[in-house]
């Protein structure tokens, strides 16, 4: 495997191997010296055309823990403002020796454009493309669920686990990648949100669809994953006002108290505290939100290791 553009690039075996490798990387991250020599002398670029905290920084930490050199490109402050294209940006960085790009872009398919281009020989990892996919987020979420449930399950995969993903499904690359990976691993995935934010693809991507959160929660899930309302991608009246949205689709303290004590709470971040999730819920002992962030470093180490140390760079 040279690129990671979509969860569809991964077989079940690839997915399980990446989760196992990430748990090995977690062990490295607990050592006093948190560094492996695997990518010594290799040069990677974080190519971010959209804002990010978790993904960009965790890829940078992951690259450094594998001893790679990493440069951070962000569209703000670059020659993009002078009209430079994606192609010329990539060619410029490759001419300086960059051999792998970690790409976040507001356009769906941007990472694939670079991976498929005859003018680039670099490895490409999709770090979130428009409303399409965010494969490393899905991998870190599955790792988080698997590790949290390991006391209750002896299997490597997620057979029998029920996951409810709530919110802005229409604009969510996290929802799409998570549904693809969780179902590959054997979990049952349900989507819940306002009908205006439940597109046709949702009906093919999830096992169950709900537009009433209280009814969905009554049915029972092992994991409830709340999504951010993506104000930056809303260009028409998709949702009621914020107070009404929170009342109908927010994980309020009242709703949380009706869940079982074993129900795990997740959110990919960044959170709108008080809108899609109450602060008390996000900070509760059932919340895995900081664990998701910790696992982000381990998963990205595993992906970089697999693509660049195990597979070489042949296209
Ligand atoms: N979850 C996620 O992609 O967060 P960032 O936008 O901060 O990278």
py3Dmol code that shows the C-alpha trace and the ligand (Angstrom):
import py3Dmol

protein = """\
ATOM      1  CA  UNK A   1       0.000   0.000   0.000  1.00  0.00           C
ATOM      2  CA  UNK A   2       1.500   3.333  -1.051  1.00  0.00           C
ATOM      3  CA  UNK A   3      -1.393   5.700  -0.264  1.00  0.00           C
ATOM      4  CA  UNK A   4      -4.205   5.855   2.291  1.00  0.00           C
ATOM      5  CA  UNK A   5      -7.040   7.787   0.695  1.00  0.00           C
ATOM      6  CA  UNK A   6     -10.157   5.955   1.854  1.00  0.00           C
ATOM      7  CA  UNK A   7     -11.204   3.197   4.246  1.00  0.00           C
ATOM      8  CA  UNK A   8     -12.151   1.344   1.060  1.00  0.00           C
ATOM      9  CA  UNK A   9      -8.385   1.006   0.373  1.00  0.00           C
ATOM     10  CA  UNK A  10      -8.107  -1.275   3.432  1.00  0.00           C
ATOM     11  CA  UNK A  11      -9.040  -4.945   3.646  1.00  0.00           C
ATOM     12  CA  UNK A  12     -10.232  -6.366   6.973  1.00  0.00           C
ATOM     13  CA  UNK A  13      -6.733  -7.862   7.403  1.00  0.00           C
ATOM     14  CA  UNK A  14      -5.047  -4.472   6.708  1.00  0.00           C
ATOM     15  CA  UNK A  15      -7.388  -2.778   9.190  1.00  0.00           C
ATOM     16  CA  UNK A  16      -6.729  -5.294  11.973  1.00  0.00           C
ATOM     17  CA  UNK A  17      -2.976  -5.156  11.342  1.00  0.00           C
ATOM     18  CA  UNK A  18      -3.003  -1.345  11.577  1.00  0.00           C
ATOM     19  CA  UNK A  19      -4.923  -1.500  14.883  1.00  0.00           C
ATOM     20  CA  UNK A  20      -2.430  -4.035  16.291  1.00  0.00           C
ATOM     21  CA  UNK A  21       0.538  -1.991  15.072  1.00  0.00           C
ATOM     22  CA  UNK A  22      -0.980   1.124  16.670  1.00  0.00           C
ATOM     23  CA  UNK A  23      -1.144  -0.685  20.016  1.00  0.00           C
ATOM     24  CA  UNK A  24       2.584  -1.466  19.645  1.00  0.00           C
ATOM     25  CA  UNK A  25       3.150   2.245  18.941  1.00  0.00           C
ATOM     26  CA  UNK A  26       1.155   3.088  22.086  1.00  0.00           C
ATOM     27  CA  UNK A  27       3.715   1.077  24.073  1.00  0.00           C
ATOM     28  CA  UNK A  28       6.534   3.129  22.503  1.00  0.00           C
ATOM     29  CA  UNK A  29       4.675   6.294  23.474  1.00  0.00           C
ATOM     30  CA  UNK A  30       4.716   5.212  27.145  1.00  0.00           C
ATOM     31  CA  UNK A  31       8.508   4.725  27.212  1.00  0.00           C
ATOM     32  CA  UNK A  32      10.920   7.349  28.500  1.00  0.00           C
ATOM     33  CA  UNK A  33      12.507   7.621  25.023  1.00  0.00           C
ATOM     34  CA  UNK A  34       9.492   7.744  22.683  1.00  0.00           C
ATOM     35  CA  UNK A  35      11.364   7.362  19.414  1.00  0.00           C
ATOM     36  CA  UNK A  36      11.914   4.656  16.807  1.00  0.00           C
ATOM     37  CA  UNK A  37      14.488   4.956  14.001  1.00  0.00           C
ATOM     38  CA  UNK A  38      12.123   3.626  11.280  1.00  0.00           C
ATOM     39  CA  UNK A  39      11.861   6.785   9.143  1.00  0.00           C
ATOM     40  CA  UNK A  40      15.232   8.362   9.868  1.00  0.00           C
ATOM     41  CA  UNK A  41      16.290  10.614   6.968  1.00  0.00           C
ATOM     42  CA  UNK A  42      12.804  10.642   5.361  1.00  0.00           C
ATOM     43  CA  UNK A  43      11.083  13.984   4.659  1.00  0.00           C
ATOM     44  CA  UNK A  44       7.282  14.343   5.013  1.00  0.00           C
ATOM     45  CA  UNK A  45       5.022  17.356   4.572  1.00  0.00           C
ATOM     46  CA  UNK A  46       1.796  18.196   6.354  1.00  0.00           C
ATOM     47  CA  UNK A  47      -0.076  19.908   3.495  1.00  0.00           C
ATOM     48  CA  UNK A  48      -3.033  21.606   5.145  1.00  0.00           C
ATOM     49  CA  UNK A  49      -5.432  23.772   3.126  1.00  0.00           C
ATOM     50  CA  UNK A  50      -8.002  23.671   5.953  1.00  0.00           C
ATOM     51  CA  UNK A  51      -7.600  24.342   9.660  1.00  0.00           C
ATOM     52  CA  UNK A  52      -6.769  21.508  12.064  1.00  0.00           C
ATOM     53  CA  UNK A  53      -5.471  21.024  15.575  1.00  0.00           C
ATOM     54  CA  UNK A  54      -5.637  17.282  16.312  1.00  0.00           C
ATOM     55  CA  UNK A  55      -4.845  15.789  12.909  1.00  0.00           C
ATOM     56  CA  UNK A  56      -1.997  18.101  11.920  1.00  0.00           C
ATOM     57  CA  UNK A  57      -0.243  18.052  15.282  1.00  0.00           C
ATOM     58  CA  UNK A  58      -0.668  14.305  15.803  1.00  0.00           C
ATOM     59  CA  UNK A  59       0.782  13.574  12.347  1.00  0.00           C
ATOM     60  CA  UNK A  60       3.710  15.866  13.182  1.00  0.00           C
ATOM     61  CA  UNK A  61       4.296  14.095  16.512  1.00  0.00           C
ATOM     62  CA  UNK A  62       3.878  10.681  14.846  1.00  0.00           C
ATOM     63  CA  UNK A  63       6.440  11.529  12.144  1.00  0.00           C
ATOM     64  CA  UNK A  64       8.925  12.822  14.728  1.00  0.00           C
ATOM     65  CA  UNK A  65       8.466   9.724  16.925  1.00  0.00           C
ATOM     66  CA  UNK A  66       9.469   7.657  13.870  1.00  0.00           C
ATOM     67  CA  UNK A  67      12.527   9.931  13.410  1.00  0.00           C
ATOM     68  CA  UNK A  68      11.274  11.491  10.136  1.00  0.00           C
ATOM     69  CA  UNK A  69      11.812  15.150   9.266  1.00  0.00           C
ATOM     70  CA  UNK A  70       8.483  16.931   8.839  1.00  0.00           C
ATOM     71  CA  UNK A  71       7.571  20.309   7.364  1.00  0.00           C
ATOM     72  CA  UNK A  72       4.244  21.997   7.996  1.00  0.00           C
ATOM     73  CA  UNK A  73       2.626  23.768   5.046  1.00  0.00           C
ATOM     74  CA  UNK A  74      -0.573  25.690   5.632  1.00  0.00           C
ATOM     75  CA  UNK A  75      -2.370  27.514   2.851  1.00  0.00           C
ATOM     76  CA  UNK A  76      -2.590  30.636   5.034  1.00  0.00           C
ATOM     77  CA  UNK A  77       0.672  32.534   4.668  1.00  0.00           C
ATOM     78  CA  UNK A  78       1.809  30.525   1.603  1.00  0.00           C
ATOM     79  CA  UNK A  79       2.058  31.398  -2.104  1.00  0.00           C
ATOM     80  CA  UNK A  80      -1.475  29.992  -2.555  1.00  0.00           C
ATOM     81  CA  UNK A  81      -2.566  33.588  -1.807  1.00  0.00           C
ATOM     82  CA  UNK A  82      -0.629  34.641  -4.956  1.00  0.00           C
ATOM     83  CA  UNK A  83      -2.526  32.106  -7.080  1.00  0.00           C
ATOM     84  CA  UNK A  84      -0.175  29.105  -6.893  1.00  0.00           C
ATOM     85  CA  UNK A  85      -1.989  25.850  -7.733  1.00  0.00           C
ATOM     86  CA  UNK A  86      -2.147  22.552  -5.817  1.00  0.00           C
ATOM     87  CA  UNK A  87       0.026  20.963  -8.549  1.00  0.00           C
ATOM     88  CA  UNK A  88       2.738  23.645  -8.327  1.00  0.00           C
ATOM     89  CA  UNK A  89       2.666  23.516  -4.522  1.00  0.00           C
ATOM     90  CA  UNK A  90       3.240  19.747  -4.598  1.00  0.00           C
ATOM     91  CA  UNK A  91       5.934  20.003  -7.312  1.00  0.00           C
ATOM     92  CA  UNK A  92       7.730  22.704  -5.311  1.00  0.00           C
ATOM     93  CA  UNK A  93       7.786  20.624  -2.131  1.00  0.00           C
ATOM     94  CA  UNK A  94       8.782  17.435  -3.987  1.00  0.00           C
ATOM     95  CA  UNK A  95      11.666  19.371  -5.591  1.00  0.00           C
ATOM     96  CA  UNK A  96      12.881  20.039  -2.040  1.00  0.00           C
ATOM     97  CA  UNK A  97      12.836  16.311  -1.252  1.00  0.00           C
ATOM     98  CA  UNK A  98       9.384  15.709   0.250  1.00  0.00           C
ATOM     99  CA  UNK A  99       8.418  12.063  -0.350  1.00  0.00           C
ATOM    100  CA  UNK A 100       5.057  11.858   1.435  1.00  0.00           C
ATOM    101  CA  UNK A 101       2.185  14.299   1.770  1.00  0.00           C
ATOM    102  CA  UNK A 102      -0.421  14.322   4.525  1.00  0.00           C
ATOM    103  CA  UNK A 103      -3.216  16.277   2.878  1.00  0.00           C
ATOM    104  CA  UNK A 104      -6.206  18.107   4.300  1.00  0.00           C
ATOM    105  CA  UNK A 105      -8.341  20.019   1.813  1.00  0.00           C
ATOM    106  CA  UNK A 106     -11.859  21.420   1.615  1.00  0.00           C
ATOM    107  CA  UNK A 107     -12.400  19.688  -1.749  1.00  0.00           C
ATOM    108  CA  UNK A 108     -13.498  16.050  -1.740  1.00  0.00           C
ATOM    109  CA  UNK A 109     -10.968  14.080  -3.807  1.00  0.00           C
ATOM    110  CA  UNK A 110      -8.016  16.488  -3.367  1.00  0.00           C
ATOM    111  CA  UNK A 111      -5.738  13.820  -1.845  1.00  0.00           C
ATOM    112  CA  UNK A 112      -6.627  11.377  -4.644  1.00  0.00           C
ATOM    113  CA  UNK A 113      -5.815  14.032  -7.261  1.00  0.00           C
ATOM    114  CA  UNK A 114      -2.213  14.128  -5.996  1.00  0.00           C
ATOM    115  CA  UNK A 115      -1.960  10.350  -5.546  1.00  0.00           C
ATOM    116  CA  UNK A 116      -3.184   9.658  -9.105  1.00  0.00           C
ATOM    117  CA  UNK A 117      -1.179  12.432 -10.782  1.00  0.00           C
ATOM    118  CA  UNK A 118       1.579  11.544 -13.249  1.00  0.00           C
ATOM    119  CA  UNK A 119       3.491  14.596 -11.978  1.00  0.00           C
ATOM    120  CA  UNK A 120       3.865  13.272  -8.413  1.00  0.00           C
ATOM    121  CA  UNK A 121       5.644  10.174  -7.138  1.00  0.00           C
ATOM    122  CA  UNK A 122       4.946  10.843  -3.456  1.00  0.00           C
ATOM    123  CA  UNK A 123       2.908   8.772  -1.003  1.00  0.00           C
ATOM    124  CA  UNK A 124      -0.335  10.502  -0.035  1.00  0.00           C
ATOM    125  CA  UNK A 125      -2.380  10.191   3.156  1.00  0.00           C
ATOM    126  CA  UNK A 126      -5.839  11.708   3.240  1.00  0.00           C
ATOM    127  CA  UNK A 127      -6.139  13.784   6.426  1.00  0.00           C
ATOM    128  CA  UNK A 128      -9.716  14.852   5.605  1.00  0.00           C
ATOM    129  CA  UNK A 129     -11.049  15.845   2.161  1.00  0.00           C
ATOM    130  CA  UNK A 130     -14.177  17.971   2.078  1.00  0.00           C
ATOM    131  CA  UNK A 131     -17.239  15.963   3.045  1.00  0.00           C
ATOM    132  CA  UNK A 132     -15.742  12.718   1.690  1.00  0.00           C
ATOM    133  CA  UNK A 133     -13.436  10.806   4.092  1.00  0.00           C
ATOM    134  CA  UNK A 134     -11.123  11.030   7.097  1.00  0.00           C
ATOM    135  CA  UNK A 135      -9.644   7.495   7.235  1.00  0.00           C
ATOM    136  CA  UNK A 136      -7.138   7.986  10.078  1.00  0.00           C
ATOM    137  CA  UNK A 137      -9.925   9.410  12.284  1.00  0.00           C
ATOM    138  CA  UNK A 138     -11.943   6.235  11.703  1.00  0.00           C
ATOM    139  CA  UNK A 139      -8.915   4.061  12.515  1.00  0.00           C
ATOM    140  CA  UNK A 140      -8.240   5.902  15.775  1.00  0.00           C
ATOM    141  CA  UNK A 141     -11.927   5.694  16.699  1.00  0.00           C
ATOM    142  CA  UNK A 142     -12.024   1.923  16.113  1.00  0.00           C
ATOM    143  CA  UNK A 143      -8.820   1.505  18.131  1.00  0.00           C
ATOM    144  CA  UNK A 144     -10.372   3.518  20.967  1.00  0.00           C
ATOM    145  CA  UNK A 145     -13.578   1.444  20.944  1.00  0.00           C
ATOM    146  CA  UNK A 146     -11.724  -1.867  20.714  1.00  0.00           C
ATOM    147  CA  UNK A 147      -9.373  -1.025  23.564  1.00  0.00           C
ATOM    148  CA  UNK A 148     -12.209   0.298  25.743  1.00  0.00           C
ATOM    149  CA  UNK A 149     -14.323  -2.826  25.193  1.00  0.00           C
ATOM    150  CA  UNK A 150     -11.518  -5.392  25.423  1.00  0.00           C
ATOM    151  CA  UNK A 151     -12.549  -6.316  28.977  1.00  0.00           C
ATOM    152  CA  UNK A 152     -15.926  -7.418  27.606  1.00  0.00           C
ATOM    153  CA  UNK A 153     -14.841  -9.021  24.337  1.00  0.00           C
ATOM    154  CA  UNK A 154     -12.140 -11.512  23.441  1.00  0.00           C
ATOM    155  CA  UNK A 155     -12.320 -10.910  19.685  1.00  0.00           C
ATOM    156  CA  UNK A 156      -9.936  -8.719  17.692  1.00  0.00           C
ATOM    157  CA  UNK A 157     -12.708  -7.147  15.660  1.00  0.00           C
ATOM    158  CA  UNK A 158     -15.892  -5.325  16.748  1.00  0.00           C
ATOM    159  CA  UNK A 159     -18.474  -8.086  16.115  1.00  0.00           C
ATOM    160  CA  UNK A 160     -21.671  -7.347  18.014  1.00  0.00           C
ATOM    161  CA  UNK A 161     -20.728  -3.786  19.033  1.00  0.00           C
ATOM    162  CA  UNK A 162     -23.477  -1.209  18.412  1.00  0.00           C
ATOM    163  CA  UNK A 163     -22.407   2.355  17.548  1.00  0.00           C
ATOM    164  CA  UNK A 164     -24.745   5.353  17.167  1.00  0.00           C
ATOM    165  CA  UNK A 165     -23.341   8.359  15.260  1.00  0.00           C
ATOM    166  CA  UNK A 166     -25.369  11.522  15.878  1.00  0.00           C
ATOM    167  CA  UNK A 167     -25.535  14.881  14.130  1.00  0.00           C
ATOM    168  CA  UNK A 168     -24.507  16.407  10.846  1.00  0.00           C
ATOM    169  CA  UNK A 169     -24.173  13.219   8.778  1.00  0.00           C
ATOM    170  CA  UNK A 170     -24.491  15.102   5.473  1.00  0.00           C
ATOM    171  CA  UNK A 171     -21.265  17.069   5.881  1.00  0.00           C
ATOM    172  CA  UNK A 172     -19.353  14.524   7.950  1.00  0.00           C
ATOM    173  CA  UNK A 173     -16.333  12.757   6.480  1.00  0.00           C
ATOM    174  CA  UNK A 174     -15.882  11.294   9.970  1.00  0.00           C
ATOM    175  CA  UNK A 175     -19.326   9.633   9.834  1.00  0.00           C
ATOM    176  CA  UNK A 176     -18.670   8.134   6.407  1.00  0.00           C
ATOM    177  CA  UNK A 177     -15.186   6.769   7.210  1.00  0.00           C
ATOM    178  CA  UNK A 178     -16.333   5.481  10.602  1.00  0.00           C
ATOM    179  CA  UNK A 179     -19.352   3.690   9.161  1.00  0.00           C
ATOM    180  CA  UNK A 180     -17.193   2.030   6.483  1.00  0.00           C
ATOM    181  CA  UNK A 181     -14.559   0.846   8.971  1.00  0.00           C
ATOM    182  CA  UNK A 182     -16.838  -0.085  11.878  1.00  0.00           C
ATOM    183  CA  UNK A 183     -19.004  -2.242   9.615  1.00  0.00           C
ATOM    184  CA  UNK A 184     -15.902  -3.838   8.055  1.00  0.00           C
ATOM    185  CA  UNK A 185     -14.907  -4.786  11.618  1.00  0.00           C
ATOM    186  CA  UNK A 186     -18.334  -6.291  12.291  1.00  0.00           C
ATOM    187  CA  UNK A 187     -20.014  -3.515  14.289  1.00  0.00           C
ATOM    188  CA  UNK A 188     -23.588  -2.344  13.703  1.00  0.00           C
ATOM    189  CA  UNK A 189     -23.707   1.359  12.818  1.00  0.00           C
ATOM    190  CA  UNK A 190     -26.696   3.667  13.192  1.00  0.00           C
ATOM    191  CA  UNK A 191     -26.930   7.290  12.066  1.00  0.00           C
ATOM    192  CA  UNK A 192     -29.201   9.837  13.764  1.00  0.00           C
ATOM    193  CA  UNK A 193     -29.797  13.464  12.799  1.00  0.00           C
ATOM    194  CA  UNK A 194     -32.295  15.924  11.372  1.00  0.00           C
ATOM    195  CA  UNK A 195     -33.742  14.535   8.133  1.00  0.00           C
ATOM    196  CA  UNK A 196     -32.141  17.491   6.271  1.00  0.00           C
ATOM    197  CA  UNK A 197     -28.725  16.211   7.408  1.00  0.00           C
ATOM    198  CA  UNK A 198     -29.359  12.527   6.539  1.00  0.00           C
ATOM    199  CA  UNK A 199     -28.459  12.250   2.838  1.00  0.00           C
ATOM    200  CA  UNK A 200     -29.299   9.330   0.560  1.00  0.00           C
ATOM    201  CA  UNK A 201     -25.809   7.856   0.977  1.00  0.00           C
ATOM    202  CA  UNK A 202     -26.560   7.454   4.700  1.00  0.00           C
ATOM    203  CA  UNK A 203     -29.143   4.792   3.918  1.00  0.00           C
ATOM    204  CA  UNK A 204     -26.489   2.715   2.111  1.00  0.00           C
ATOM    205  CA  UNK A 205     -23.674   3.447   4.588  1.00  0.00           C
ATOM    206  CA  UNK A 206     -25.372   2.669   7.921  1.00  0.00           C
ATOM    207  CA  UNK A 207     -27.402  -0.302   9.185  1.00  0.00           C
ATOM    208  CA  UNK A 208     -30.024   1.805  10.975  1.00  0.00           C
ATOM    209  CA  UNK A 209     -31.259   5.390  10.522  1.00  0.00           C
ATOM    210  CA  UNK A 210     -33.070   7.521  13.137  1.00  0.00           C
ATOM    211  CA  UNK A 211     -34.309  11.093  13.171  1.00  0.00           C
ATOM    212  CA  UNK A 212     -35.474  10.948  16.817  1.00  0.00           C
ATOM    213  CA  UNK A 213     -32.519  10.815  19.206  1.00  0.00           C
ATOM    214  CA  UNK A 214     -34.550   9.784  22.268  1.00  0.00           C
ATOM    215  CA  UNK A 215     -36.083   6.871  20.360  1.00  0.00           C
ATOM    216  CA  UNK A 216     -32.631   5.784  19.155  1.00  0.00           C
ATOM    217  CA  UNK A 217     -31.111   5.953  22.635  1.00  0.00           C
ATOM    218  CA  UNK A 218     -33.998   3.852  24.027  1.00  0.00           C
ATOM    219  CA  UNK A 219     -32.962   1.007  21.677  1.00  0.00           C
ATOM    220  CA  UNK A 220     -29.502   0.878  23.221  1.00  0.00           C
ATOM    221  CA  UNK A 221     -25.940   1.357  21.951  1.00  0.00           C
ATOM    222  CA  UNK A 222     -22.499   0.519  23.327  1.00  0.00           C
ATOM    223  CA  UNK A 223     -21.050   3.728  21.890  1.00  0.00           C
ATOM    224  CA  UNK A 224     -22.648   7.107  21.183  1.00  0.00           C
ATOM    225  CA  UNK A 225     -20.497   9.288  18.928  1.00  0.00           C
ATOM    226  CA  UNK A 226     -21.536  12.923  18.689  1.00  0.00           C
ATOM    227  CA  UNK A 227     -20.573  14.993  15.626  1.00  0.00           C
ATOM    228  CA  UNK A 228     -19.819  18.684  15.379  1.00  0.00           C
ATOM    229  CA  UNK A 229     -22.320  20.922  13.642  1.00  0.00           C
ATOM    230  CA  UNK A 230     -20.199  22.168  10.733  1.00  0.00           C
ATOM    231  CA  UNK A 231     -21.296  25.777  10.419  1.00  0.00           C
ATOM    232  CA  UNK A 232     -18.556  26.397   7.798  1.00  0.00           C
ATOM    233  CA  UNK A 233     -20.134  23.887   5.367  1.00  0.00           C
ATOM    234  CA  UNK A 234     -23.779  24.942   5.890  1.00  0.00           C
ATOM    235  CA  UNK A 235     -24.947  26.987   2.939  1.00  0.00           C
ATOM    236  CA  UNK A 236     -28.692  26.668   3.429  1.00  0.00           C
ATOM    237  CA  UNK A 237     -31.181  26.210   6.256  1.00  0.00           C
ATOM    238  CA  UNK A 238     -30.228  22.642   7.206  1.00  0.00           C
ATOM    239  CA  UNK A 239     -30.900  22.907  10.931  1.00  0.00           C
ATOM    240  CA  UNK A 240     -33.284  24.628  13.308  1.00  0.00           C
ATOM    241  CA  UNK A 241     -31.714  27.312  15.484  1.00  0.00           C
ATOM    242  CA  UNK A 242     -28.966  26.217  17.851  1.00  0.00           C
ATOM    243  CA  UNK A 243     -31.205  26.024  20.940  1.00  0.00           C
ATOM    244  CA  UNK A 244     -33.704  23.807  19.119  1.00  0.00           C
ATOM    245  CA  UNK A 245     -30.909  21.675  17.635  1.00  0.00           C
ATOM    246  CA  UNK A 246     -29.418  21.135  21.080  1.00  0.00           C
ATOM    247  CA  UNK A 247     -32.814  20.218  22.524  1.00  0.00           C
ATOM    248  CA  UNK A 248     -33.552  17.684  19.774  1.00  0.00           C
ATOM    249  CA  UNK A 249     -30.105  16.290  18.894  1.00  0.00           C
ATOM    250  CA  UNK A 250     -27.707  17.344  21.660  1.00  0.00           C
ATOM    251  CA  UNK A 251     -26.333  14.853  24.178  1.00  0.00           C
ATOM    252  CA  UNK A 252     -27.555  16.827  27.172  1.00  0.00           C
ATOM    253  CA  UNK A 253     -26.869  15.844  30.774  1.00  0.00           C
ATOM    254  CA  UNK A 254     -30.508  14.699  31.043  1.00  0.00           C
ATOM    255  CA  UNK A 255     -30.208  12.335  28.069  1.00  0.00           C
ATOM    256  CA  UNK A 256     -26.822  11.108  29.313  1.00  0.00           C
ATOM    257  CA  UNK A 257     -28.342  10.137  32.675  1.00  0.00           C
ATOM    258  CA  UNK A 258     -30.786   7.851  30.868  1.00  0.00           C
ATOM    259  CA  UNK A 259     -27.906   5.904  29.236  1.00  0.00           C
ATOM    260  CA  UNK A 260     -26.358   2.817  30.790  1.00  0.00           C
ATOM    261  CA  UNK A 261     -23.223   3.291  32.900  1.00  0.00           C
ATOM    262  CA  UNK A 262     -21.276   1.287  30.302  1.00  0.00           C
ATOM    263  CA  UNK A 263     -22.294   3.429  27.321  1.00  0.00           C
ATOM    264  CA  UNK A 264     -19.162   5.043  25.925  1.00  0.00           C
ATOM    265  CA  UNK A 265     -19.231   8.637  24.684  1.00  0.00           C
ATOM    266  CA  UNK A 266     -17.082   9.817  21.775  1.00  0.00           C
ATOM    267  CA  UNK A 267     -16.580  12.990  19.734  1.00  0.00           C
ATOM    268  CA  UNK A 268     -13.921  13.493  17.024  1.00  0.00           C
ATOM    269  CA  UNK A 269     -13.450  17.159  17.983  1.00  0.00           C
ATOM    270  CA  UNK A 270     -13.422  20.049  17.795  1.00  0.00           C
ATOM    271  CA  UNK A 271     -16.482  20.171  20.073  1.00  0.00           C
ATOM    272  CA  UNK A 272     -19.138  22.827  20.344  1.00  0.00           C
ATOM    273  CA  UNK A 273     -19.657  22.361  24.088  1.00  0.00           C
ATOM    274  CA  UNK A 274     -23.250  23.075  25.033  1.00  0.00           C
ATOM    275  CA  UNK A 275     -24.500  22.585  21.459  1.00  0.00           C
ATOM    276  CA  UNK A 276     -24.083  18.952  20.336  1.00  0.00           C
ATOM    277  CA  UNK A 277     -22.684  17.765  23.682  1.00  0.00           C
ATOM    278  CA  UNK A 278     -22.990  19.066  27.240  1.00  0.00           C
ATOM    279  CA  UNK A 279     -19.696  19.945  28.907  1.00  0.00           C
ATOM    280  CA  UNK A 280     -20.472  17.626  31.829  1.00  0.00           C
ATOM    281  CA  UNK A 281     -20.976  14.712  29.403  1.00  0.00           C
ATOM    282  CA  UNK A 282     -17.775  15.460  27.479  1.00  0.00           C
ATOM    283  CA  UNK A 283     -15.844  15.501  30.771  1.00  0.00           C
ATOM    284  CA  UNK A 284     -17.579  12.460  32.321  1.00  0.00           C
ATOM    285  CA  UNK A 285     -15.833   9.177  33.192  1.00  0.00           C
ATOM    286  CA  UNK A 286     -17.727   7.482  30.305  1.00  0.00           C
ATOM    287  CA  UNK A 287     -16.181   9.880  27.782  1.00  0.00           C
ATOM    288  CA  UNK A 288     -13.340   8.588  25.565  1.00  0.00           C
ATOM    289  CA  UNK A 289     -12.664  11.965  23.937  1.00  0.00           C
ATOM    290  CA  UNK A 290      -9.138  12.482  25.277  1.00  0.00           C
ATOM    291  CA  UNK A 291      -8.363   8.792  24.671  1.00  0.00           C
ATOM    292  CA  UNK A 292      -9.324   9.349  21.006  1.00  0.00           C
ATOM    293  CA  UNK A 293      -6.742  12.134  20.814  1.00  0.00           C
ATOM    294  CA  UNK A 294      -4.047   9.986  22.466  1.00  0.00           C
ATOM    295  CA  UNK A 295      -4.793   7.146  20.047  1.00  0.00           C
ATOM    296  CA  UNK A 296      -4.514   9.597  17.139  1.00  0.00           C
ATOM    297  CA  UNK A 297      -0.739   9.716  17.579  1.00  0.00           C
ATOM    298  CA  UNK A 298      -0.442   5.898  17.741  1.00  0.00           C
ATOM    299  CA  UNK A 299      -2.634   5.316  14.673  1.00  0.00           C
ATOM    300  CA  UNK A 300      -0.758   7.909  12.630  1.00  0.00           C
ATOM    301  CA  UNK A 301       2.567   6.326  13.637  1.00  0.00           C
ATOM    302  CA  UNK A 302       1.175   2.969  12.487  1.00  0.00           C
ATOM    303  CA  UNK A 303      -0.021   4.393   9.146  1.00  0.00           C
ATOM    304  CA  UNK A 304       3.270   6.205   8.450  1.00  0.00           C
ATOM    305  CA  UNK A 305       5.235   3.076   9.408  1.00  0.00           C
ATOM    306  CA  UNK A 306       3.103   0.823   7.191  1.00  0.00           C
ATOM    307  CA  UNK A 307       3.195   3.135   4.151  1.00  0.00           C
ATOM    308  CA  UNK A 308       6.765   4.377   4.344  1.00  0.00           C
ATOM    309  CA  UNK A 309       8.827   1.843   6.291  1.00  0.00           C
ATOM    310  CA  UNK A 310       7.138  -1.447   5.334  1.00  0.00           C
ATOM    311  CA  UNK A 311       6.039  -0.747   1.774  1.00  0.00           C
ATOM    312  CA  UNK A 312       8.832   1.396   0.268  1.00  0.00           C
ATOM    313  CA  UNK A 313       7.796   4.083  -2.217  1.00  0.00           C
ATOM    314  CA  UNK A 314       7.096   2.273  -5.500  1.00  0.00           C
ATOM    315  CA  UNK A 315       3.871   3.644  -7.032  1.00  0.00           C
TER     316      UNK A 315
END
"""
ligand_1 = """\
8
LIG
N -10.972 15.373 14.388
C -10.292 16.244 13.627
O -10.077 16.025 12.427
O -9.862 17.372 14.300
P -9.002 18.537 13.666
O -9.875 19.266 12.683
O -8.594 19.425 14.831
O -7.821 17.929 12.974
"""
view = py3Dmol.view(width=600, height=400)
view.addModel(protein, "pdb")
view.setStyle({"model": 0}, {"cartoon": {"style": "trace"}})
view.addModel(ligand_1, "xyz")
view.setStyle({"model": 1}, {"stick": {}})
view.zoomTo()
view.show()
